[in-house]
Amino acid sequence: MRAFTDNYLVLLRHSLQYLIARGLPGLISFAALVIYTRLLTAEEFGIYALIISGTTLAQVLLFQWLNLVVARFLPLEKITPNSVLGPTLALFIALSILTSVAGLVAVLFFSTSTATTLITLAVPLCITQGWLELNLKIASTQIQPRLYGNILACKSIAALFIGSSLALLGLMYYAPILGLIFGASLSWIIFGRHIWKDTKPLWPEQKLLTDYASYGLPLAITFALGWITSSSDRIILSWLINNGATGIYAAGYDLTQQSLGLLLVIVNTAAYPLVMRALTDGGPSAARQQLKSNGELIITVALTGAAGIIALQPYIINTIIGPEFRSEAGKILPWIAAGAAIAGIKAFHLDIAFQLARQSKWQAYIAGITAAANIALNFVLIPKYGIVGSAASTLFSFLLAGTLSWGISRKIFPMPPLFPLILRSALVAVPTYLTASAVKIAEPSPGIGLISGIATGVSTALAASFLLNVAEIRKKRRVKYNGA
């Protein structure tokens, strides 16, 4: 009982630390959305979103599996971490060279100056973002929230300063891309270099490479298929409508990801290493117990966050998004918020079973089915409903993915029952929605309405969580006090 109580308190403490670590970057990301939706036109923002989507896909396919390898294998080598970091560094260098060569070939193939410029920017963006994510993963796996926060904050501040300055100079969609490249590079130079101290690139032996690839690559493919579900709609919108529609959709989607998506990432960043530690130290039963606490926290954040966004949708849109984007972006926000909640529950709770059981192939199967369904729904719904049809396609696809993940995950790993976790979380989300919505009665200005709605909703959520004993928070406090 003592060990479980300590793990629970560590989860809450680390969640708070990562909230602080990612809080400033999250605010800066909001600021970036505010600035770029005012300095860029909807069409320019749409082109920028398409570039980011394509680069993200390349990054996931090439580098994401190394992050997963680090998260899975580094905790097993507490005494000799370089036995994992050395091969990881060698593989990253090799993949970076491969990416650069592919970019050079693409530049030679495409003769237009615009395409050449975009590819020239996309290659270093892919590599620097991949390197940034790898360093962040190492920091979180080694449970160093301060280092994690320093790297991320420096990157966010530098990227926004450089990107917005260049946008004011008229560099259009090139500006935020250059900001991201220089921001990621600067943050590593200042804060991340010591992570690799005394680490030399060491090509892994065949067996180790096979172990890494068999674990990481299926998940990388899974994330790439997940990209289809979350980002291919931007390409389809651009194709079927125009880049302006893509820009408006991306603004609404990114707004949700910078709020609810960020909160879920924070909780998972703190929670995932604790599950891996529980599995390593205590086996499946200990991991299941930890998953229960993690799951209650993740599902409560997901449902309550979505409820708050839906309740405060007009204030959020009118405060953060530029005037050109507001009308249409407001229509899709509730759909995207609901989809983000379901996607977060799937990715950060249900899918953990596949990783713990080393059955990541199931994630790939589910992601493939979901991606196919999403593409089909987009082509059916966008011509009739526009960007709302695309948002609905995303929600329905995440519902399908979550259902499949729930049905399979509980058969391959002893997961805690899902519906009691959802019920308790819903009892927090409903009063949060009602109290946050109540601020509309006073008809405040957008800024005042947003601030008061957030304050009211957060207070209600915290009070309800304590009264309902979400994740047995009151019991854990008593157990620690009594020394049981």
N, C-alpha and C positions, 0 to 999 in steps of 0.2 A: 504493500500500500504506500509506503514511504517513497519508493522509487517512482511509482506512477504519479503520486502527488507532485514530486519534484519535477517530473517531465511536464506535467500540466502547467505548473507555474513557470517553467522555462518557456513553454509555448506562448503564454501570455506576455511574458517579459520580452521575448524575442520579437513577437508581433508588434509590441509597442516600439521596440528599437528600430525595427524595419519600417514601421509607420513614420517615425521621425526621419529615418534614412531616406525614405522615398517621398516623404511629404514635401520637402522643398523642391525636388525635381518634378513632383506632380504639379505643384503650383506653377512652376516654370513652364511645364507643358501646357497648362491652361493659358498661361500668358502668351505662349507661342501661338495657340489657336486664336486667341483674341487678336494678336498682332497680324498674323498671316492672313486671316480672313478679312482684314481691313486693308492690308498692303497689296494683296494679290486679288485678281479677279477670280470669279468662280471657275473660269476655264483654266487659268494659270494654276490655281489650287488643284484642279482636277488632274492636270499634267503632272504636277508634283506628287500627287497621291498615286498615280499610275507608276511613276518611277520608284517610289518607295515600295509599292506592292511587288514589282518585279524584282527589285533588289532583295527584298525580304525572302522571296521564294528561293533565290539563288543562295542566300545565306543559310536558310534552313536546310537545303539539300546538301550544301558543302560542309557547313561548320556545326550545325545544331547537334549532330550526333556526338561530337566531342564534348559538348556541355553535358550531355546525358551520361557519357562515360565517366566524366569527372564526378558527377553527382552520385553515381552508383559505386564506383571503384575507389575513389579517394578516401572515403570513410573507413575502408578496410585496411588502409595502409597508413595508420596514424604515426607509426615510428619512422617509416621510410616513404614519405609522400612523393619524393622525386621518382620513385619507381612507377608512378602514374603520370606525374607532371612531365618527366623527360620524354616519354613516348608521345604524350599529348602535344607537346611543343613541336616535336619533329613532324607529326602528322599535320599540324596547323601550317607549318612552313611549306610543306609539300602541297597542300591544298591551295595556299595563297599563290604559289608559283603557277599552279594549274589554272587558277582563276585569271591571273594576269595574262597568261598565254592565250586563253580563250578570248579575253577582251581584246588583245592585239589582233587576233584573227578576225574578230567581229568588226573592228575598226577598218581593217583592210577590205572587208566584204562590203560594208556600207559606205557609200561614197559621199553622202550628203554631209554637210558641215554640222547640221543639227544633230544627226544621229551619232556622228563621231564625238561631238561634245558630250552628249548624254552617256555614251558608253564609257568615255574617259572618266566621267564622274562616277558612274555606277560601279566600276571595278574597285576603286579605293574605298567607296562607301561600303560595299559588301565586305571587304576585308577588315576595315576598321571597326565596323559594327560587329562583325563576327568575333574579333579580338576583344572588344569591349564586353560582349556577352560572356565570353569564356572567362575573363577575369572576374566578372561579377559572380559567375557560377562558382568559381573557386572560393571567393570570399564568403559566399553564403554557405557553401558546403563545409568550410572550416569554421563556420559560425563566427564570423567577424563583421557584425552589422555596421560598426563604425567605418571600417575600410570600404565596405559596400556603399555606404552613404556618401563618403568622400568622393569616390570615383564617379558615382552617378550624379552627384550635385555639381561637380566641376564640369562634367560633360554637358549637362543641361544648361548651365549658366553660359558657358563658352559658346555652345551651339546657338542659343537664342541671341546672344549679343552679336556674334558674327553674322548669323543669318539675317537678322532684322536690319543690321547696318547695311548689308549688301542689297537687301530688298529696297531700302530707301534710296539706294543708288541706281535702282532700276534694273537689277539683274533677274527679275521675274522669278520663275521657279528654280533657277540655278542657285539662288541665294540660300534657301534653307538646306539644300543638299550640301553646299560647301560648309555651312555652319555645322552640320552633323559630322562631317569628315574631320574638320579641325577640332571640334569639341571632343570627340572620342580620342583623338590622338593626344591632345593636351592633357586630358584627365589621366591617361595611362602614364605619360611622362612624369607627371607630378606625384601621383599616388600609387600607381600599380606596378612600378618597376620591381619593387622588392619582393613581390609575389614569386618572381622567378629567380630570386637570388640563389646562386649555387646550383641552378638547374641548367643542364645542358641537353640539347636535343639528342634523343636516343631512339633510333628506329626500333620499334617493337619486334620481338621475335614472332614467328609465324603463329604460334598458339595464342599468344597474347593479342595479336592483331585480329585473329579470328574471334576471340572472346569479345573484344571491343566492338568489332563490326557486327557480330551476330546480335549483340544487345542494342547498340546504338543506331545502326542503319535502319532497321524496321521502324524505329521510333521517328527517325528523320523523315522517312517516307510518309509516316503517319502525319507528322506536322506539315509536310508539303501538301498532303491531301487536305489537311485542315485549313491550309492557306486558301485552297480552292473554295472552301465553304465560306471563309471570312473575307476574302479579297477578290475573288474572280468576278464578283458582281460589279466591281468598279470597271473592269475591262468590258464586261457585257453592256453596262450602262453607256460607256463611251461609244461602243459599237452601235448599239440600237438607238441611242438618243444623241448625246454629245458630251464633250469634256466638261461642260458647265454642270450638267447633271451629276457627273462623277464627282466634281468638286463639292457640290452641295451635299451629296450623300456621304462623302468622306468626312466632311466637317461634322455632321451629325453622328456618324459612327465613331470618329475619333474622340468626340466629346464624351461619349459613354465609356470608351476604353480608358480615357484619362481620369475617370472618376471611379466607376464601379470596377472596371477591369484592373485598375491600379490597386484598389483595396484588396481584391482577391489575390493578386500577385504578391502583395505584402504578406498576407496571411500564409500563403503557400510557401513563400521563401523561408519563413520561420518554421513552418510545420513539417515540410518534407524531410529535412535532415533528422528531425526527431523520430519520425517513423522508421527511417533507415537505421538509426541507432537502436531503436527498440527491437527491430527485426534482428540486427546483428547480436545484440546482447541478450535478448530474451526469447527470440523465436516468433513464430506466427501469432501466438496468443498475446504476447506483449504488443506486437504491431497492431493487432486488432483493437486492443484497448486504446492505444494511442490514436488510431484512426477514428474511433468514436468521438474523442475530444476534438480532434482536428475537424471532423466532419460537421459536428454541431456548430463550430465556429465559422467554417467556410460557408455552410448552407445558410446560416443566419445572416452573415454579411451579404451573401448573394441576393437573397429574397428581400431583405430589408433595404439594401442599397437600390435595387430595382424599384421598389415601392416608393422610395424617396424621390428618385429621378422622375418617375411618372407623375407624382404629385406636384413637383415643382417645375415641370417641363416649361411652362411659359416664361418663368423667371430665369431659368437657366439659359434658354435660347436668347432672350432679349438682353441678357447681361454679357454673355460670352461671345456669341457668334456675331459676325459682321452683318450689316443690314441686308446685303445682297443675298445672304444665305438663309435668313431667318424663317421665312414663310414655309418653305418646303422642308427645311431641316426639322422644324418643329413637328411635322407630320410623322416622321419616321422614328423620333426619339423613343416613344413608348415601346415600339416593336423591337428596336435595337436593345433597349434596356432589359426587356424580358429575355431576349435571346442571349445577352451577355450573362445573365444570371444562370441560365440553364447550361451554357457553355462552361462557365466557371465551376459549377457543381460537377459536371462531367470530367473536366480536365484535372481539377485539383482534389477531387475525392474519389469518384468512381474509377477513373483510369489508373489511380495509384495501385490498384489490385494487379493490373497487368504487369506493372514494373516490379512489384514485390515478388510476384510469381515467375518473373522472367518470361512472360508470355506476351511480349509486346506485339507479336504478329496480329493479335486480335484487334489492337488499336488500329493497325493498318487496314484490316478488313472493314472495320466500322467506318473509318475515315473515307475509304473508297466508296462505300455505299452512300454515305452522306454527301460527298462531293458530287457524285453523279446526280443525286436527287436535287441538290442545290442548283446545279447548272440547268437541269430540266425545268425546275420551278421558275428560275429567272427568265428563261426564254418564253415561258407561258405567261407569267404575271407582269413582267416589265412592259410589254407592248400595250397592255390594258390599263395598268395602274401606275406606271412610271416608277419613281424611286420608292414609293410605298410598296409596290409589288416586290421590289428587290429586298426591302427590309422584311417583308412577310416571308419571303423565301428563306432568308437567313434564320428567322425564328423557327419555322417549320422544320428546317434541316437540323437545327440544334436539338429540337424535341426528338426527332428521329434518332440522332446520335446518342442522346442521353438515355433513351429507352433501350437501345441496343447495348450500350455500355453497362447499364444496370443489370440487364438480363444475363449477360455473359460473365461479368466480373464476380458476381456472388457465387458462381460455380467453380471458379478456379482459385479463389482465396477466401478465407473466412472473414468476409466483410461484416461490419455491424449492420443491423436492419436499417433500411433507408427511410421508410415512412415515418417512424417515430421522430427521426431527426428533422424531416420536413415539417411535420406537424408543429413541433416546438418552435421551429424557426418562423413558421407562418404566424404563430401567435405573437411574435415580435413584429413581423412585417406589417400586419393589418393595422394595429394601433399607430404605428409609425406613419403609415400612409394617411390615416385619418387626421392625425394632429398636424402633420406637415401641410395637408390640404387646407386646414382650417385658417391658415394665414391669408387665404384669398378673400375671406370675409371682409377684411379691413381694406382691401384693394390698394395695397402699398405699391410703391414704385418698384421696378424690376430688381434693383440692387437691394433695397430694404426687404423685399419679399423673399429674395434668395437667402439672405443672411438669417432672417428670422425663421424661415422655413427649415433651414439646415439646423439651427440651434434647437428648435422645437422637436424636429424629427430625431436628432441624435439623442437628446435628453430622454425622449420617450423610449427609444430603442434600448438605451442603457438601463433605464428603470425596468422595462419589461423583461430584459434579459436576466436581471437580478431577481425579480419577483418570481419568474418562471424557472429560475435556477438552470438557465441554459448552460450546457456542458458541466452541470453540477458545480457551479462556481462557489456557491455558499458552502457546500459540503467540503470542497477542497480546502477552503479557508479554515474550517473547523478542524479538519484532520491535521493540518499543519500546526495549528495552534495547540492542539491537544497532544501533539507528538506521536500520534498513532502511526 
